[in-house]
Amino acid sequence: MNFWKGLGACALVATSLATSSVSALELKETPGLDASLPPVAERLPSEPLVVDMEATGRTVGTHGGALDTLIGRSKDVRLINVWGYARLVGYTEDLELVPDLLESVDVEDGRAFTLNLREGHKWSDGHPFTAEDFRYYYEEIALNEELNPSGLPPFLLAGGKPPKFEVLSDTSVRFSWDDPNPLFLPELAKARPPFIYRPAHYLKQFNPKFGDPDFIKKAAAEVKARSWAPLHNKKDDMYNARNPDLPSLQPWVRISDDSDRRFVLERNPFYHRVDTTGQQLPYIDKVIMTVADKKLIAAKTQAGESDLQARNLSFSDITVLKQGEGSQGYTTALWANAKGSEISILPNLTVKDPVWRKLLRDTRFRHALSLGIDRDMINRTLYFGLGKSGNDTVLSASPLYKADYLTKWASYDPEQANALLDEIGLTDRNGEGLRLMPDGRPLEIIVETSGEVQAQADALELVAETWRELGIKLYIKPSQRDILRERAITGDLVMSVWWGFENGIPTSDMPPEDFAPTHGNAFSWNAWGDYYETHGEGGEKPDWPPAVRLMELYNAWLVSTSKEERTKLWGEMLDIHAEETIHIGLVSEVPQPVVVNGVENVPLTAIYGWDPGAHFGMHRMDEFYLDDKAR
């Protein structure tokens, strides 16, 4: 079947517009471009992606200007490849998956995916973007043990087997498996996608199979690489934007490497998108990313030093940002955070201490902890009541949402909490009134934090007050995220606080990997996740019935072939999380401030998330433009 059959109206509009040809438009040259470049008709694909601004509720923009934004560290220059969000397929604001770099995708039984490129599409250096770029990635990089010693990533495996890869033409390739692979397309749309294509014409010069050995040896010496493989990997930098010589398909590209504090990203003159008036996107000429102390970014934004800012801003900055609106003329938009919870307390179900392990795996204990938290008080105190009190789960914007997921075992009921603790047998107390654990230790819970988010520590202080009424003492232990991960790996971590589920707005077609023990970096079940990732060579095999069932459901999702089946599987997984209180979420949908200063087409209400979303990416930053004053 064709992949696009049955998609929502927004997606159908986008795909039908993408069939317009260059000849049907009155193309306009972009002012200020290098005069030596080919004319716009030769720079665009023969079938560009044509965007109807009116259909998406936006206005046709004007070319020009530089957009200033602040980043907290030099490595954050990679965000230009997140916000640009040029993907083979990408999400619309309605969470529909549609073709972007690709002209179309054909899917057969969820097992075979034919990717159809846009004829005449070019890299940022003007070289053709063709099937050879996919072949080079798969055969010369993904399957090369020197470049990729860890082997194929999970999204390229189905039933544990690799795909059959075929080049069908210069503009068409096919990946096919014996079993369904529902991971494949969603992976391509991520904020950090796998880039299953590479600029082969550029990278071949660093590969001894194609390049000159003397050149490769010299180039390796210049970057202090021991051999061709680390040299190749250093040059092959599709995500991090650290190699300005690497051709790109993104709307803005880095063209110089002369500073580590101020990065100038310039428009890609061969970008594949165009509006219905014949203007090639992006509208904005340059994006300038300046490194600033994270603690000063809110103040600098208030002073008018950023045209578009969300990174390194938090809810606590809203008051000061609002105060600067009058003098600086910017707007502080409030977007809905897409995380399952702004703050989530995570019991470690694979902690090595046997007494703690038994207690944390007792559903009654987790329920008691949850019922012993006054979430409404936390919401009022920290977020002025603007968030939603409740569990760490999917949000109301997700088609999978049910109100019960948010509220189950999440009301403040100290009487029921105490009764559950008594039922477990935790009835003995010491002289301070603290309950005693089965081995006689006082019930003192150390909750470890990364030390990065003040709101997490503030929330834990409030939790400590109400847990003390249950006979439980909470200690806050600030640490660092690397140390947290190490303690989770060793099993010493008892409990931690973190953000909630990264994707709080999933559809049934998105993988439920975070809701099952599939990752070894998860604080709540590191050992089980490690077991899955190492195929049983490390970690521990899940032996807790809810975790076993979650893995069964996840594995069933991996071989599912229909939306109905995937929706049912997702539903049971969410039911288990709601019933078991695996994460103890506190408050969700806390507004994310987004400062807009002279930038048009930026929505005032939107979703702010990583996956899906890519921060600004899903809202098409290439369609933003600067007003007359800003230009």
URURGI-V786204 format. One record per residue. N is the residue number from 1. SS is DSSP state (hx for helix, st for strand, lp for the rest). PHI is phi in radians with two decimals (none if undefined). Layout:
# URURGI-V786204
n->{N,N}
ss->{SS,SS}
phi->{PHI,PHI}
This chain:
# URURGI-V786204
n->{1,2,3,4,5,6,7,8,9,10,11,12,13,14,15,16,17,18,19,20,21,22,23,24,25,26,27,28,29,30,31,32,33,34,35,36,37,38,39,40,41,42,43,44,45,46,47,48,49,50,51,52,53,54,55,56,57,58,59,60,61,62,63,64,65,66,67,68,69,70,71,72,73,74,75,76,77,78,79,80,81,82,83,84,85,86,87,88,89,90,91,92,93,94,95,96,97,98,99,100,101,102,103,104,105,106,107,108,109,110,111,112,113,114,115,116,117,118,119,120,121,122,123,124,125,126,127,128,129,130,131,132,133,134,135,136,137,138,139,140,141,142,143,144,145,146,147,148,149,150,151,152,153,154,155,156,157,158,159,160,161,162,163,164,165,166,167,168,169,170,171,172,173,174,175,176,177,178,179,180,181,182,183,184,185,186,187,188,189,190,191,192,193,194,195,196,197,198,199,200,201,202,203,204,205,206,207,208,209,210,211,212,213,214,215,216,217,218,219,220,221,222,223,224,225,226,227,228,229,230,231,232,233,234,235,236,237,238,239,240,241,242,243,244,245,246,247,248,249,250,251,252,253,254,255,256,257,258,259,260,261,262,263,264,265,266,267,268,269,270,271,272,273,274,275,276,277,278,279,280,281,282,283,284,285,286,287,288,289,290,291,292,293,294,295,296,297,298,299,300,301,302,303,304,305,306,307,308,309,310,311,312,313,314,315,316,317,318,319,320,321,322,323,324,325,326,327,328,329,330,331,332,333,334,335,336,337,338,339,340,341,342,343,344,345,346,347,348,349,350,351,352,353,354,355,356,357,358,359,360,361,362,363,364,365,366,367,368,369,370,371,372,373,374,375,376,377,378,379,380,381,382,383,384,385,386,387,388,389,390,391,392,393,394,395,396,397,398,399,400,401,402,403,404,405,406,407,408,409,410,411,412,413,414,415,416,417,418,419,420,421,422,423,424,425,426,427,428,429,430,431,432,433,434,435,436,437,438,439,440,441,442,443,444,445,446,447,448,449,450,451,452,453,454,455,456,457,458,459,460,461,462,463,464,465,466,467,468,469,470,471,472,473,474,475,476,477,478,479,480,481,482,483,484,485,486,487,488,489,490,491,492,493,494,495,496,497,498,499,500,501,502,503,504,505,506,507,508,509,510,511,512,513,514,515,516,517,518,519,520,521,522,523,524,525,526,527,528,529,530,531,532,533,534,535,536,537,538,539,540,541,542,543,544,545,546,547,548,549,550,551,552,553,554,555,556,557,558,559,560,561,562,563,564,565,566,567,568,569,570,571,572,573,574,575,576,577,578,579,580,581,582,583,584,585,586,587,588,589,590,591,592,593,594,595,596,597,598,599,600,601,602,603,604,605,606,607,608,609,610,611,612,613,614,615,616,617,618,619,620,621,622,623,624,625,626,627,628,629,630,631}
ss->{lp,st,lp,lp,lp,lp,lp,lp,hx,hx,hx,hx,hx,hx,hx,hx,hx,lp,lp,lp,lp,hx,hx,hx,lp,lp,lp,st,lp,lp,lp,lp,lp,lp,lp,lp,lp,lp,lp,hx,hx,hx,hx,lp,lp,lp,lp,lp,st,st,st,lp,lp,hx,hx,hx,lp,lp,lp,lp,lp,lp,lp,lp,lp,st,st,st,st,st,st,lp,lp,hx,hx,hx,hx,hx,hx,hx,hx,hx,hx,lp,lp,lp,lp,lp,st,st,st,lp,lp,lp,lp,lp,st,st,st,lp,lp,st,st,st,st,st,st,st,lp,lp,lp,st,st,st,st,st,st,lp,lp,lp,lp,st,lp,lp,lp,lp,lp,st,lp,lp,hx,hx,hx,hx,hx,hx,hx,hx,hx,hx,hx,hx,lp,lp,lp,lp,lp,lp,lp,lp,lp,lp,lp,hx,hx,hx,st,st,lp,lp,st,st,lp,st,st,st,st,st,st,lp,lp,st,st,st,st,st,lp,lp,lp,lp,lp,lp,hx,hx,hx,hx,hx,hx,lp,lp,lp,lp,lp,lp,lp,lp,lp,lp,lp,hx,hx,hx,hx,hx,hx,hx,lp,lp,lp,lp,lp,lp,hx,hx,hx,hx,hx,hx,hx,hx,hx,hx,lp,lp,lp,lp,lp,hx,hx,hx,hx,hx,hx,hx,hx,lp,lp,lp,lp,lp,lp,lp,lp,lp,lp,lp,lp,lp,lp,lp,lp,st,st,st,lp,lp,lp,lp,lp,lp,lp,st,st,st,st,st,st,lp,lp,lp,lp,lp,st,st,st,lp,lp,lp,st,st,lp,lp,lp,lp,lp,st,st,st,st,st,st,lp,lp,hx,hx,hx,hx,hx,hx,hx,hx,hx,lp,lp,lp,lp,lp,st,st,lp,lp,lp,lp,lp,hx,hx,hx,hx,hx,hx,hx,hx,hx,lp,hx,hx,hx,hx,lp,lp,st,st,st,st,st,st,st,lp,lp,lp,lp,lp,st,st,st,st,st,lp,lp,lp,lp,lp,lp,hx,hx,hx,hx,hx,hx,hx,lp,lp,hx,hx,hx,hx,hx,hx,hx,hx,hx,lp,lp,lp,hx,hx,hx,hx,hx,hx,hx,hx,hx,lp,lp,lp,lp,st,st,lp,lp,lp,lp,lp,lp,lp,lp,lp,lp,lp,lp,lp,hx,hx,hx,hx,hx,lp,lp,lp,lp,lp,lp,hx,hx,hx,hx,hx,hx,hx,hx,hx,hx,hx,lp,lp,lp,lp,st,lp,lp,lp,lp,lp,st,st,lp,lp,lp,lp,lp,st,lp,st,st,st,st,st,st,lp,lp,lp,lp,hx,hx,hx,hx,hx,hx,hx,hx,hx,hx,hx,hx,hx,hx,hx,lp,lp,lp,lp,st,st,st,st,st,st,lp,lp,hx,hx,hx,hx,hx,hx,hx,hx,hx,hx,lp,lp,lp,lp,st,st,st,st,lp,lp,lp,lp,lp,lp,lp,lp,lp,lp,lp,lp,lp,lp,hx,hx,hx,lp,lp,lp,lp,lp,lp,lp,lp,lp,lp,hx,hx,hx,hx,hx,hx,hx,hx,lp,lp,lp,lp,lp,lp,lp,lp,lp,lp,lp,hx,hx,hx,hx,hx,hx,hx,hx,hx,hx,hx,hx,hx,hx,lp,lp,lp,lp,hx,hx,hx,hx,hx,hx,hx,hx,hx,hx,hx,hx,hx,hx,hx,hx,hx,hx,lp,lp,lp,st,st,st,st,st,lp,lp,st,st,st,st,st,st,lp,lp,st,st,lp,lp,lp,lp,lp,lp,st,st,lp,lp,lp,lp,lp,lp,lp,lp,hx,hx,hx,lp,hx,hx,hx,lp,st,st,lp,lp,lp,lp,lp}
phi->{none,-1.38,-1.03,-1.48,-1.09,1.57,-1.26,-1.21,-1.01,-1.08,-1.16,-1.14,-1.09,-1.08,-1.30,-1.21,-1.14,-1.19,-1.53,-1.10,-1.73,-1.04,-1.13,-1.47,-2.00,-1.60,-1.22,-2.09,-1.27,-1.43,-1.05,1.53,-1.29,-0.98,-1.14,-1.39,-1.24,-1.11,-1.10,-1.02,-1.08,-1.56,-1.47,-1.45,-1.09,-1.15,-2.17,-1.22,-1.51,-1.68,-1.80,-1.62,-1.08,-1.09,-1.14,-1.78,1.33,-2.05,-1.91,-1.15,-1.62,-2.14,-1.18,2.15,1.56,-2.12,-1.71,-1.67,-2.53,-1.94,-2.22,-1.52,-2.75,-1.10,-1.15,-1.27,-1.03,-1.07,-1.08,-1.08,-1.47,-1.53,-1.15,-1.09,0.89,-1.43,-2.27,-0.97,-2.32,-2.52,-1.53,-1.46,-1.17,-1.63,1.12,-1.63,-1.63,-2.31,-1.24,-2.28,-1.06,-1.37,-1.32,-2.88,-2.34,-1.97,-2.07,-2.01,0.96,1.19,-2.03,-2.16,-2.19,-1.73,-1.75,-1.84,-1.43,-1.53,-1.08,1.50,-1.18,-2.29,-1.21,-1.12,-1.65,1.59,-1.40,-1.03,-1.68,-2.36,-1.05,-1.08,-1.23,-1.32,-1.06,-1.09,-1.05,-1.26,-1.46,-1.74,-2.01,-1.06,-1.62,-1.58,-1.17,-1.27,-1.51,-2.41,-1.12,-1.40,1.47,-1.13,-1.22,-0.98,-1.21,-1.75,-2.12,-2.40,1.11,1.35,-1.98,-1.33,-1.42,-1.62,-1.84,-2.35,-1.63,-1.58,-2.90,-1.11,-2.15,-2.65,-2.32,-2.34,-1.93,-2.42,-2.26,-1.27,-1.87,-1.06,-2.36,-1.26,-1.33,-1.07,-1.16,-1.02,-1.12,-1.19,-1.74,-1.27,-1.03,-2.00,-1.36,-1.37,0.88,-1.39,-2.38,-2.47,-1.25,-1.02,-1.09,-1.52,-1.32,-1.04,-1.16,-1.78,-1.92,-1.06,-1.21,-2.18,-1.68,-1.38,-1.03,-1.17,-1.10,-1.11,-1.08,-1.16,-1.12,-1.15,-1.13,-1.11,-1.86,1.03,-1.61,-1.29,-2.72,-1.15,-1.13,-1.12,-1.09,-1.04,-1.14,-1.20,-1.29,-1.48,-2.24,-1.16,-1.67,-1.38,1.03,-1.71,-1.97,-1.19,-1.49,-1.35,-1.08,-2.40,-1.98,-1.35,-1.16,-2.21,-2.29,-1.50,-2.06,-2.51,-2.25,-1.76,-2.69,-1.96,-2.10,-2.43,-1.95,-1.92,-1.87,-1.86,-1.04,-1.49,-1.24,-1.95,-1.06,-1.58,-1.88,-2.58,-1.57,-1.27,-1.60,1.62,-1.55,-1.32,-1.48,-1.34,-1.27,-1.41,-1.20,-2.42,-2.06,-1.90,-1.92,-1.94,-1.35,-2.45,-1.02,-0.94,-1.22,-1.79,-1.12,-1.09,-1.17,-1.16,-1.14,-1.06,-1.43,1.52,-1.51,-2.32,-1.55,-2.61,-2.51,-2.38,-1.03,1.19,-1.90,-2.38,-0.98,-1.14,-1.54,-1.03,-1.04,-1.19,-1.17,-1.09,-1.15,-1.60,-1.09,-1.14,-1.35,-1.79,1.36,-1.66,-2.08,-1.74,-1.39,-2.03,-1.68,-1.45,-1.18,-1.55,-1.24,-1.08,-2.75,-1.19,-2.43,-2.40,-1.58,-2.06,-1.12,-1.56,-1.30,-2.03,-1.04,-1.40,-1.09,-1.11,-1.24,-1.11,-1.05,-1.12,-1.21,-1.19,-1.47,-1.38,-0.98,-1.10,-1.17,-1.16,-1.09,-1.09,-1.06,-1.19,-1.20,-1.58,-2.01,-1.58,-1.14,-1.09,-1.13,-1.12,-1.08,-1.20,-1.23,-1.68,-2.24,0.93,1.31,-1.47,-1.54,-2.05,-1.26,2.70,-1.29,-1.51,-2.74,-1.26,-1.60,-1.12,-1.32,-1.43,-1.16,-1.59,-1.17,-2.35,-1.00,-1.09,-1.07,-1.37,-1.78,-1.09,1.03,-2.03,-1.45,-1.51,-2.49,-1.06,-1.13,-1.18,-1.08,-1.10,-1.10,-1.15,-1.13,-1.13,-1.06,-1.15,1.94,-1.55,-1.74,-1.31,-2.31,-1.61,-1.14,-1.57,1.50,-1.42,-1.12,-1.86,-1.26,-0.96,-1.66,1.63,-1.24,-1.14,-1.37,-2.00,-1.84,-1.62,-1.79,-1.60,-2.15,-1.38,1.30,-1.71,-2.16,-1.11,-1.07,-1.15,-1.15,-1.09,-1.13,-1.13,-1.06,-1.26,-1.12,-1.03,-1.10,-1.44,-1.18,-1.09,-1.21,-1.62,1.54,-2.13,-1.84,-1.84,-1.92,-1.67,-2.12,-1.16,-2.56,-2.33,-1.08,-1.14,-1.21,-1.00,-1.11,-1.10,-1.22,-1.19,-1.11,-1.36,1.49,-1.44,-1.29,-1.60,-2.71,-2.44,-2.16,-2.69,-1.26,-1.36,-0.91,-1.03,-1.84,-1.62,-2.20,-1.28,-1.82,-1.18,-1.49,-1.60,-1.16,-1.51,-1.13,-1.36,-1.70,-2.36,-1.31,-1.93,-2.18,-1.30,-1.68,-1.44,-1.20,-1.51,-2.82,-0.95,-1.11,-1.20,-1.12,-1.12,-1.06,-1.19,-1.18,-1.71,0.97,1.55,-1.42,-2.34,1.17,-2.31,-1.22,-0.97,-2.24,-1.69,-0.83,-1.06,-1.19,-1.06,-1.18,-1.07,-1.20,-1.07,-1.19,-1.12,-1.13,-1.20,-1.09,-1.11,-2.00,-1.28,-2.18,-2.39,-1.11,-1.08,-1.13,-1.16,-1.10,-1.12,-1.16,-1.02,-1.02,-1.19,-1.13,-1.20,-1.08,-1.10,-1.10,-1.15,-1.30,-1.62,0.85,-1.21,-1.87,-1.80,-1.28,-2.00,-2.50,-2.13,0.94,-1.29,-1.08,-1.79,-1.24,-2.25,-1.54,-2.10,-2.19,1.36,-1.99,-1.71,1.25,-1.52,-1.15,-1.44,-2.19,-2.88,-1.73,-2.02,-2.69,-1.56,-2.25,-1.38,2.44,0.93,1.01,-1.42,-0.99,-1.11,-1.66,1.06,-1.10,-1.20,-1.65,-1.25,-2.53,-1.57,-1.25,-0.99,-1.15,-1.17,-1.22}
